[in-house]
Amino acid sequence: MSLDTITIIVAVALGLLGLCVGFGRTLRFFTKGIFGIVISVFVCFTFGGMIKGIPAVAEFISSLNEKLGNAWSFLQTIHLETVLFYVILFFVVQLVRVIIVHFVCAVFEADVLPMRLINKLLGMVLMVAAVFLLTLLVLAVFRMIEDTSFVQGILEKIDGTFLGKLYESNPVKFVVETAE
């Protein structure tokens, strides 16, 4: 059996699993535990600088840095206020994520026929889409360590397949900065 056939079978099986469990349960699965933490870290990393640039937030952080510096100059040197900002932002994002997921799941799991159908169909789509995104992330990590024999072996096996083409044209790219 070819790798492309296996890929199609896995995608269909994931679609059927998503159809069986529904959107609400699939969403809960992909947003709690380690997935939820990764999502929250991503949101903090992506939007933290923008939030930090809001004048009221920037002023608060600056005053906090000054107060910490007055208490102990070392705290001003290590920018403890920035660490505190991101820790607080992380907990706020975690809380907002949990509330939003709870609300969305409650809406989609309403026990009326139209919502049950939508829940099942969107569950199928979400399951396949989430696993596809995870596959893209894994392939992006492979790109970072493609010089290892482990990854070279995998790349040889997927060469010429759908996964190989996906690896070659993966839109997810991790930028690794090197010190010059």
Accessible surface in RSA format (square Angstrom, percent):
REM  Atomic radii and reference values for relative SASA: ProtOr
REM  Chains: A
REM  Algorithm: Lee & Richards
REM  Probe-radius: 1.40
REM  Slices: 20
REM RES _ NUM      All-atoms   Total-Side   Main-Chain    Non-polar    All polar
REM                ABS   REL    ABS   REL    ABS   REL    ABS   REL    ABS   REL
RES MET A   1   172.30  89.2  88.46  58.5  83.83 199.6 100.52  85.5  71.77  95.1
RES SER A   2    65.12  55.0  50.16  66.9  14.96  34.5  53.08 113.0  12.04  16.9
RES LEU A   3    54.77  30.5  47.29  33.8   7.49  18.8  47.96  33.7   6.81  18.3
RES ASP A   4    53.66  37.6  52.97  52.7   0.69   1.6  20.95  49.3  32.71  32.6
RES THR A   5    58.31  41.5  57.21  58.0   1.10   2.6  34.71  46.6  23.60  35.7
RES ILE A   6    74.94  42.6  74.64  55.6   0.29   0.7  74.94  54.0   0.00   0.0
RES THR A   7    30.03  21.4  25.27  25.6   4.75  11.3  27.60  37.1   2.43   3.7
RES ILE A   8   112.23  63.9 110.57  82.4   1.65   4.0 112.23  80.8   0.00   0.0
RES ILE A   9    90.30  51.4  87.66  65.3   2.64   6.4  89.56  64.5   0.73   2.0
RES VAL A  10    73.73  48.5  72.43  65.6   1.30   3.1  73.70  64.0   0.03   0.1
RES ALA A  11    39.85  36.6  35.83  55.3   4.02   9.2  37.76  53.2   2.10   5.6
RES VAL A  12    86.11  56.7  79.39  71.9   6.73  16.2  85.30  74.1   0.81   2.2
RES ALA A  13    53.79  49.5  45.23  69.8   8.56  19.5  49.11  69.2   4.68  12.4
RES LEU A  14    33.38  18.6  33.06  23.7   0.32   0.8  33.37  23.4   0.02   0.0
RES GLY A  15     5.45   6.7   0.00   N/A   5.45   6.7   5.45  15.0   0.00   0.0
RES LEU A  16   100.56  56.0  99.92  71.5   0.64   1.6 100.00  70.2   0.56   1.5
RES LEU A  17    87.62  48.8  83.57  59.8   4.05  10.2  86.92  61.0   0.71   1.9
RES GLY A  18     0.00   0.0   0.00   N/A   0.00   0.0   0.00   0.0   0.00   0.0
RES LEU A  19    59.60  33.2  58.83  42.1   0.77   1.9  58.83  41.3   0.77   2.1
RES CYS A  20    88.25  66.8  68.86  76.8  19.39  45.6  25.21  63.9  63.05  68.0
RES VAL A  21    33.25  21.9  27.85  25.2   5.39  13.0  28.10  24.4   5.15  14.0
RES GLY A  22     0.00   0.0   0.00   N/A   0.00   0.0   0.00   0.0   0.00   0.0
RES PHE A  23    30.43  15.2  30.43  18.8   0.00   0.0  30.43  18.4   0.00   0.0
RES GLY A  24     0.00   0.0   0.00   N/A   0.00   0.0   0.00   0.0   0.00   0.0
RES ARG A  25   139.45  58.6 133.75  68.2   5.70  13.6  33.02  45.1 106.43  64.5
RES THR A  26     1.29   0.9   0.00   0.0   1.29   3.1   1.29   1.7   0.00   0.0
RES LEU A  27    29.09  16.2  29.09  20.8   0.00   0.0  29.09  20.4   0.00   0.0
RES ARG A  28    88.46  37.1  87.90  44.8   0.56   1.3  43.71  59.7  44.74  27.1
RES PHE A  29   114.07  57.1 110.09  68.2   3.98  10.4 111.59  67.7   2.48   7.1
RES PHE A  30    21.92  11.0  19.58  12.1   2.34   6.1  19.58  11.9   2.34   6.7
RES THR A  31    14.17  10.1  13.88  14.1   0.29   0.7  13.07  17.6   1.10   1.7
RES LYS A  32   132.88  64.8 128.76  79.0   4.12   9.8  75.20  67.7  57.68  61.4
RES GLY A  33    50.64  62.4   0.00   N/A  50.64  62.4  39.62 108.7  11.01  24.7
RES ILE A  34   119.05  67.7 110.82  82.6   8.23  19.8 111.60  80.4   7.45  20.2
RES PHE A  35    60.25  30.1  58.98  36.5   1.27   3.3  59.63  36.1   0.62   1.8
RES GLY A  36     0.00   0.0   0.00   N/A   0.00   0.0   0.00   0.0   0.00   0.0
RES ILE A  37    75.63  43.0  75.63  56.3   0.00   0.0  75.63  54.5   0.00   0.0
RES VAL A  38    84.29  55.5  82.19  74.4   2.10   5.1  83.69  72.7   0.60   1.6
RES ILE A  39    63.98  36.4  62.11  46.3   1.87   4.5  63.98  46.1   0.00   0.0
RES SER A  40     0.00   0.0   0.00   0.0   0.00   0.0   0.00   0.0   0.00   0.0
RES VAL A  41    80.08  52.7  79.13  71.6   0.95   2.3  79.81  69.3   0.27   0.7
RES PHE A  42   128.02  64.0 124.05  76.8   3.97  10.3 127.81  77.5   0.21   0.6
RES VAL A  43    44.27  29.1  44.24  40.1   0.03   0.1  44.24  38.4   0.03   0.1
RES CYS A  44     9.10   6.9   8.86   9.9   0.24   0.6   9.10  23.0   0.00   0.0
RES PHE A  45   171.03  85.6 148.30  91.9  22.72  59.1 153.55  93.1  17.48  50.0
RES THR A  46    65.10  46.3  37.81  38.3  27.29  65.0  40.37  54.2  24.73  37.4
RES PHE A  47    86.34  43.2  86.34  53.5   0.00   0.0  86.34  52.3   0.00   0.0
RES GLY A  48     0.00   0.0   0.00   N/A   0.00   0.0   0.00   0.0   0.00   0.0
RES GLY A  49    45.94  56.7   0.00   N/A  45.94  56.7  32.99  90.5  12.95  29.0
RES MET A  50   129.66  67.1 111.41  73.7  18.25  43.5  80.75  68.7  48.91  64.8
RES ILE A  51    50.39  28.7  50.34  37.5   0.06   0.1  50.39  36.3   0.00   0.0
RES LYS A  52    59.23  28.9  56.54  34.7   2.69   6.4  31.55  28.4  27.68  29.5
RES GLY A  53    54.24  66.9   0.00   N/A  54.24  66.9  33.31  91.4  20.93  46.9
RES ILE A  54    84.68  48.2  81.99  61.1   2.69   6.5  84.03  60.5   0.65   1.8
RES PRO A  55   109.06  79.5  99.91  91.1   9.15  33.3 106.29  87.8   2.77  17.2
RES ALA A  56    74.30  68.3  59.42  91.7  14.88  33.9  67.12  94.5   7.18  19.0
RES VAL A  57    39.64  26.1  37.47  33.9   2.17   5.2  39.62  34.4   0.02   0.0
RES ALA A  58    42.43  39.0  35.60  54.9   6.83  15.5  38.32  54.0   4.12  10.9
RES GLU A  59   129.25  74.2 122.22  92.5   7.03  16.7  41.89  81.0  87.36  71.3
RES PHE A  60   126.20  63.1 121.44  75.2   4.76  12.4 125.77  76.3   0.43   1.2
RES ILE A  61    14.01   8.0  14.01  10.4   0.00   0.0  14.01  10.1   0.00   0.0
RES SER A  62    69.10  58.4  61.02  81.4   8.08  18.6  29.54  62.9  39.56  55.4
RES SER A  63    43.10  36.4  38.35  51.2   4.75  10.9  34.42  73.3   8.69  12.2
RES LEU A  64    41.71  23.2  40.71  29.1   1.00   2.5  41.71  29.3   0.00   0.0
RES ASN A  65    26.22  18.1  26.22  25.3   0.00   0.0   1.33   3.2  24.89  24.1
RES GLU A  66   109.41  62.8 107.62  81.4   1.78   4.2  27.93  54.0  81.48  66.5
RES LYS A  67   139.40  68.0 131.77  80.9   7.63  18.2  81.03  72.9  58.37  62.2
RES LEU A  68    29.80  16.6  29.60  21.2   0.20   0.5  29.80  20.9   0.00   0.0
RES GLY A  69    11.14  13.7   0.00   N/A  11.14  13.7   1.63   4.5   9.50  21.3
RES ASN A  70   122.05  84.2  87.01  84.1  35.05  84.4  30.35  73.0  91.71  88.6
RES ALA A  71    82.42  75.8  40.85  63.0  41.56  94.6  52.88  74.5  29.54  78.2
RES TRP A  72   150.61  60.4 146.58  70.9   4.03   9.5 126.13  67.3  24.48  39.7
RES SER A  73    78.59  66.4  73.71  98.4   4.88  11.3  41.25  87.8  37.34  52.3
RES PHE A  74   100.81  50.4  97.06  60.1   3.75   9.7 100.81  61.1   0.00   0.0
RES LEU A  75    31.93  17.8  31.93  22.8   0.00   0.0  31.93  22.4   0.00   0.0
RES GLN A  76    75.13  42.0  73.07  53.4   2.06   4.9  14.46  30.8  60.67  46.0
RES THR A  77   100.09  71.2  79.02  80.1  21.07  50.2  65.01  87.3  35.08  53.0
RES ILE A  78    79.28  45.1  57.48  42.8  21.81  52.6  64.75  46.6  14.54  39.4
RES HIS A  79    97.91  53.5  97.61  67.8   0.30   0.8  66.27  68.3  31.64  36.8
RES LEU A  80    44.91  25.0  44.91  32.1   0.00   0.0  44.91  31.5   0.00   0.0
RES GLU A  81     8.43   4.8   8.13   6.2   0.29   0.7   0.00   0.0   8.43   6.9
RES THR A  82    32.51  23.1  32.51  33.0   0.00   0.0  27.30  36.7   5.21   7.9
RES VAL A  83    80.83  53.2  76.22  69.0   4.61  11.1  80.66  70.1   0.17   0.5
RES LEU A  84    64.09  35.7  64.09  45.8   0.00   0.0  64.09  45.0   0.00   0.0
RES PHE A  85    25.04  12.5  19.63  12.2   5.41  14.1  24.46  14.8   0.58   1.7
RES TYR A  86    73.55  34.3  71.11  40.5   2.44   6.4  53.19  40.0  20.36  25.1
RES VAL A  87    69.70  45.9  66.88  60.5   2.82   6.8  69.58  60.5   0.11   0.3
RES ILE A  88   104.85  59.7 103.32  77.0   1.53   3.7 104.85  75.5   0.00   0.0
RES LEU A  89    16.94   9.4  14.80  10.6   2.14   5.4  16.74  11.8   0.20   0.5
RES PHE A  90    45.13  22.6  45.13  28.0   0.00   0.0  45.13  27.4   0.00   0.0
RES PHE A  91   129.94  65.0 124.97  77.4   4.97  12.9 125.34  76.0   4.60  13.2
RES VAL A  92    74.50  49.0  73.41  66.5   1.09   2.6  74.50  64.7   0.00   0.0
RES VAL A  93    20.53  13.5  19.13  17.3   1.41   3.4  20.14  17.5   0.39   1.1
RES GLN A  94    36.45  20.4  36.34  26.6   0.11   0.3  12.52  26.7  23.92  18.1
RES LEU A  95   110.01  61.3 106.28  76.0   3.73   9.4 109.85  77.2   0.16   0.4
RES VAL A  96    71.33  46.9  70.72  64.0   0.62   1.5  71.33  62.0   0.00   0.0
RES ARG A  97    32.81  13.8  26.81  13.7   6.00  14.3  17.68  24.2  15.13   9.2
RES VAL A  98    80.40  52.9  77.56  70.2   2.84   6.8  79.43  69.0   0.97   2.6
RES ILE A  99   100.31  57.1  97.51  72.6   2.80   6.8  99.54  71.7   0.77   2.1
RES ILE A 100    94.44  53.7  92.92  69.2   1.52   3.7  94.44  68.0   0.00   0.0
RES VAL A 101    17.83  11.7  17.60  15.9   0.23   0.6  17.83  15.5   0.00   0.0
RES HIS A 102   133.14  72.8 128.85  89.6   4.29  11.0  83.78  86.3  49.36  57.4
RES PHE A 103   133.08  66.6 131.08  81.2   2.00   5.2 133.08  80.7   0.00   0.0
RES VAL A 104    37.56  24.7  36.73  33.3   0.83   2.0  37.56  32.6   0.00   0.0
RES CYS A 105     2.08   1.6   2.08   2.3   0.00   0.0   2.08   5.3   0.00   0.0
RES ALA A 106    59.90  55.1  39.41  60.8  20.49  46.6  49.01  69.0  10.89  28.9
RES VAL A 107    65.45  43.1  58.52  53.0   6.93  16.7  64.64  56.2   0.81   2.2
RES PHE A 108    39.45  19.7  39.22  24.3   0.23   0.6  39.22  23.8   0.23   0.6
RES GLU A 109    69.23  39.7  43.81  33.1  25.41  60.5  25.58  49.5  43.64  35.6
RES ALA A 110    38.77  35.6  29.37  45.3   9.40  21.4  38.31  54.0   0.46   1.2
RES ASP A 111   117.48  82.3  91.06  90.6  26.41  62.5  35.94  84.6  81.54  81.3
RES VAL A 112    79.28  52.2  75.17  68.1   4.11   9.9  79.28  68.9   0.00   0.0
RES LEU A 113   105.38  58.7 100.63  72.0   4.74  11.9 100.63  70.7   4.74  12.8
RES PRO A 114    83.88  61.1  79.79  72.7   4.09  14.9  83.84  69.2   0.04   0.2
RES MET A 115    39.06  20.2  39.06  25.9   0.00   0.0  18.01  15.3  21.06  27.9
RES ARG A 116   104.55  43.9 103.92  53.0   0.63   1.5  45.21  61.8  59.34  36.0
RES LEU A 117   100.46  55.9 100.25  71.7   0.21   0.5 100.38  70.5   0.07   0.2
RES ILE A 118    75.73  43.1  74.63  55.6   1.10   2.6  75.73  54.5   0.00   0.0
RES ASN A 119    14.80  10.2  14.80  14.3   0.00   0.0   0.00   0.0  14.80  14.3
RES LYS A 120    74.43  36.3  74.43  45.7   0.00   0.0  48.33  43.5  26.10  27.8
RES LEU A 121    97.74  54.4  97.71  69.9   0.02   0.1  97.74  68.6   0.00   0.0
RES LEU A 122    65.61  36.5  64.98  46.5   0.63   1.6  64.98  45.6   0.63   1.7
RES GLY A 123     0.00   0.0   0.00   N/A   0.00   0.0   0.00   0.0   0.00   0.0
RES MET A 124    63.28  32.8  63.28  41.9   0.00   0.0  41.42  35.2  21.85  29.0
RES VAL A 125    87.42  57.5  82.20  74.4   5.22  12.6  86.56  75.2   0.86   2.3
RES LEU A 126    39.54  22.0  37.53  26.8   2.01   5.0  39.50  27.7   0.04   0.1
RES MET A 127    14.59   7.6  14.59   9.7   0.00   0.0  10.31   8.8   4.28   5.7
RES VAL A 128    53.33  35.1  52.23  47.3   1.10   2.7  52.27  45.4   1.06   2.9
RES ALA A 129    49.06  45.1  40.82  63.0   8.24  18.8  45.43  64.0   3.63   9.6
RES ALA A 130    15.13  13.9   8.71  13.4   6.41  14.6  14.44  20.3   0.68   1.8
RES VAL A 131    41.70  27.4  41.68  37.7   0.02   0.0  41.68  36.2   0.02   0.0
RES PHE A 132    85.59  42.8  81.27  50.3   4.32  11.2  85.13  51.6   0.47   1.3
RES LEU A 133    93.58  52.1  93.57  66.9   0.01   0.0  93.58  65.7   0.00   0.0
RES LEU A 134    59.31  33.0  59.09  42.3   0.23   0.6  59.26  41.6   0.06   0.2
RES THR A 135    39.45  28.1  35.13  35.6   4.32  10.3  21.55  28.9  17.90  27.1
RES LEU A 136    12.52   7.0  12.52   9.0   0.00   0.0  12.52   8.8   0.00   0.0
RES LEU A 137    59.62  33.2  59.62  42.7   0.00   0.0  59.62  41.9   0.00   0.0
RES VAL A 138    77.00  50.7  75.52  68.4   1.48   3.6  77.00  66.9   0.00   0.0
RES LEU A 139     9.56   5.3   9.08   6.5   0.48   1.2   9.08   6.4   0.48   1.3
RES ALA A 140     2.18   2.0   0.11   0.2   2.07   4.7   1.29   1.8   0.89   2.4
RES VAL A 141    66.97  44.1  66.97  60.6   0.00   0.0  66.97  58.2   0.00   0.0
RES PHE A 142    28.01  14.0  28.01  17.3   0.00   0.0  28.01  17.0   0.00   0.0
RES ARG A 143    97.61  41.0  90.24  46.0   7.37  17.5  46.33  63.3  51.28  31.1
RES MET A 144    95.65  49.5  57.75  38.2  37.90  90.2  62.27  52.9  33.38  44.2
RES ILE A 145    78.76  44.8  73.68  54.9   5.08  12.2  78.76  56.7   0.00   0.0
RES GLU A 146    55.59  31.9  55.08  41.7   0.51   1.2  11.60  22.4  43.99  35.9
RES ASP A 147   135.94  95.2 108.00 107.5  27.93  66.1  37.76  88.9  98.18  97.9
RES THR A 148    60.49  43.0  53.94  54.7   6.55  15.6  59.86  80.4   0.63   1.0
RES SER A 149   100.66  85.1  82.47 110.1  18.19  41.9  52.62 112.1  48.04  67.3
RES PHE A 150   133.91  67.0 122.30  75.8  11.61  30.2 131.80  79.9   2.11   6.0
RES VAL A 151     0.00   0.0   0.00   0.0   0.00   0.0   0.00   0.0   0.00   0.0
RES GLN A 152    74.69  41.8  74.60  54.5   0.10   0.2  26.56  56.5  48.13  36.5
RES GLY A 153    26.61  32.8   0.00   N/A  26.61  32.8  25.39  69.7   1.22   2.7
RES ILE A 154    44.75  25.5  44.03  32.8   0.71   1.7  44.17  31.8   0.57   1.6
RES LEU A 155    30.46  17.0  26.50  19.0   3.96   9.9  26.77  18.8   3.69   9.9
RES GLU A 156   134.34  77.1 111.72  84.5  22.62  53.8  44.95  86.9  89.39  73.0
RES LYS A 157   163.29  79.7 140.40  86.1  22.90  54.5  92.10  82.9  71.19  75.8
RES ILE A 158    12.89   7.3  12.89   9.6   0.00   0.0  12.89   9.3   0.00   0.0
RES ASP A 159   103.11  72.2  82.29  81.9  20.82  49.2  16.19  38.1  86.91  86.7
RES GLY A 160    55.28  68.2   0.00   N/A  55.28  68.2  31.04  85.2  24.24  54.3
RES THR A 161    20.41  14.5  19.98  20.3   0.43   1.0  20.41  27.4   0.00   0.0
RES PHE A 162    99.77  49.9  95.52  59.2   4.25  11.1  98.09  59.5   1.69   4.8
RES LEU A 163    38.76  21.6  38.76  27.7   0.00   0.0  38.76  27.2   0.00   0.0
RES GLY A 164     3.58   4.4   0.00   N/A   3.58   4.4   3.28   9.0   0.30   0.7
RES LYS A 165   123.41  60.2 121.14  74.3   2.27   5.4  91.90  82.7  31.51  33.6
RES LEU A 166    21.18  11.8  18.65  13.3   2.54   6.4  20.48  14.4   0.71   1.9
RES TYR A 167    15.43   7.2  15.08   8.6   0.35   0.9  15.08  11.3   0.35   0.4
RES GLU A 168   116.91  67.1  91.05  68.9  25.86  61.6  38.00  73.5  78.91  64.4
RES SER A 169    83.02  70.2  60.89  81.3  22.13  51.0  50.50 107.5  32.52  45.6
RES ASN A 170     5.50   3.8   4.57   4.4   0.93   2.2   4.28  10.3   1.22   1.2
RES PRO A 171   101.20  73.8  68.81  62.7  32.40 117.8  78.20  64.6  23.00 142.9
RES VAL A 172    35.81  23.6  28.48  25.8   7.32  17.6  32.95  28.6   2.85   7.7
RES LYS A 173   145.04  70.8 117.71  72.2  27.32  65.1 103.46  93.1  41.57  44.3
RES PHE A 174    89.60  44.8  69.04  42.8  20.56  53.5  71.46  43.3  18.14  51.9
RES VAL A 175   131.07  86.2  97.91  88.6  33.15  79.9 102.14  88.7  28.93  78.5
RES VAL A 176    92.44  60.8  68.67  62.2  23.77  57.3  71.38  62.0  21.07  57.1
RES GLU A 177   159.84  91.8 128.61  97.3  31.23  74.4  48.78  94.3 111.06  90.7
RES THR A 178   108.01  76.8  86.40  87.6  21.61  51.5  67.57  90.8  40.44  61.1
RES ALA A 179   109.53 100.7  67.44 104.1  42.09  95.8  77.33 108.9  32.20  85.3
RES GLU A 180   210.81 121.0 130.72  98.9  80.10 190.7  80.34 155.4 130.47 106.5
END  Absolute sums over single chains surface
CHAIN  1 A    12215.2      10723.8       1491.4       9302.8       2912.4
END  Absolute sums over all chains
TOTAL         12215.2      10723.8       1491.4       9302.8       2912.4
